[in-house]
């Protein structure tokens, strides 16, 4: 089982990024997939998840700004992040159970 994230970068406040997580060794559509983030000096916080039936959920601070989705054909989960704020700066991880990827850095700065 492997998860590989990409799509992070440096963006100004109010900007957008789309993170991708490609899964291998398992099927994304039959797994609960999670995005988490880790700010400097802190633990990993849950950001969003997508259930096998497609239901999605978000932490309160990103509701209305982030959208989680998946492409079953590409075995990939996405996190569309709009109207980014300074406090969204973190390393973002894709998780499936106890497995997580290497993370991708998102920096929001003016």
PEUR-V746507 format. One record per residue. N is the residue number from 0. RES is the residue in one letter. PHI is phi in radians with two decimals (NA if undefined). Layout:
n->(N:N)
res->(RES:RES)
phi->(PHI:PHI)
//
This chain:
n->(0:1:2:3:4:5:6:7:8:9:10:11:12:13:14:15:16:17:18:19:20:21:22:23:24:25:26:27:28:29:30:31:32:33:34:35:36:37:38:39:40:41:42:43:44:45:46:47:48:49:50:51:52:53:54:55:56:57:58:59:60:61:62:63:64:65:66:67:68:69:70:71:72:73:74:75:76:77:78:79:80:81:82:83:84:85:86:87:88:89:90:91:92:93:94:95:96:97:98:99:100:101:102:103:104:105:106:107:108:109)
res->(X:X:X:X:X:X:X:X:X:X:X:X:X:X:X:X:X:X:X:X:X:X:X:X:X:X:X:X:X:X:X:X:X:X:X:X:X:X:X:X:X:X:X:X:X:X:X:X:X:X:X:X:X:X:X:X:X:X:X:X:X:X:X:X:X:X:X:X:X:X:X:X:X:X:X:X:X:X:X:X:X:X:X:X:X:X:X:X:X:X:X:X:X:X:X:X:X:X:X:X:X:X:X:X:X:X:X:X:X:X)
phi->(NA:-2.51:-2.20:-2.24:-1.62:-2.73:1.86:-1.24:2.89:-1.77:-2.50:-1.39:-0.95:1.58:-1.43:-2.32:-2.52:-2.14:-1.59:-2.15:-2.38:-1.67:-1.74:-2.44:1.50:-2.80:-1.91:-1.04:-1.21:-1.88:-2.23:-1.40:-1.90:-2.25:-1.90:-2.25:-2.51:-2.26:-1.39:-0.95:1.38:-2.16:-1.42:-1.41:-1.82:-1.20:-1.98:-2.81:-2.56:-2.29:-1.45:-1.14:-1.55:1.65:-1.12:-2.14:-2.60:-2.45:-1.20:-0.98:-1.22:-1.99:-1.04:1.51:-2.05:-1.90:-2.37:-1.69:-2.68:-2.51:-2.07:-1.10:-1.11:-1.72:0.89:-2.29:-1.97:-2.10:-2.34:-1.46:-2.08:-2.01:0.83:-1.12:-2.08:-0.94:-1.29:-1.44:-1.06:-3.12:-1.54:-1.77:-2.08:-1.72:-2.31:-2.36:1.03:-1.51:-1.68:-2.39:-1.43:-1.44:1.59:-2.40:-1.41:-2.05:-2.16:-1.89:-2.68:-1.66)
//
